[in-house]
């Protein structure tokens, strides 16, 4: 644990010295939020139930997208460390084999929390309102943290297997587009049949639906367990795959 925290501190120092990376991870989901609210929101709102605030409707999807943007940079940081020979040096030291990977994962979660705070502040400024209580907020933070953990482990894999920085960013970037093909920005009922089937059976939709219900003070039912099951399943599979790749390359 001590080794992981030391490596985590190193990564956070590097992130703080790269303001363009932080700005990119914050600005892009914020601009998409503003685009949908002020350009497409008027048209999409016609398909929503009466009285639904479109900012409230699409914010959960933007929060998921902000996490995805941050995890895509994890791949680049891992590839950079690998290319500079840092991990080769760490492999020769008496530290836990998984410490470098966990340090990158924790750094990704920390940067995601910063991005989420900025995006949420902008959402408040343009009209987001919620009557969610303390427990609902705690549940939202727990789901977002679980999603960040799961997606970060997915993003670790491209960082390990890629041969170039372009490859690392390309393989991780599809995570950013997953919220677009879900219920994040429009009801799935308005989508073509095959797209609707995909949207209703991918991980982002139950996660977004759960967060939306928690913000709205509505019962979440079994959807929250579906969302958590997706996060746990993705994380478990990605962690096993990442550790096997990392250990095989170390050998």
Secondary structure, DSSP 8 states (H G I E B T S, - for coil): -HHHHHHHHHHHHHHHT-HHHHHHHHHHHHHHHHHIIIIIHHHHHTTS-TT--HHHHHHHHHHHHHHHHHHHHHHHHHHHHHHTTHHHHHHTSSS-TTHHHHHHHHHHHHHHHHHHHHHHHHHHHTT------HHHHHHHHHHHHHHHHHHHHHHHHHHHH-SSHHHHHHHHHHHHHGGGGTTSSS-GGGS-HHHHHHHHTSHHHHHHHHHHHHHTT---TTHHHHHHHHHHHHHHHHHHHHHHHHHHHH-
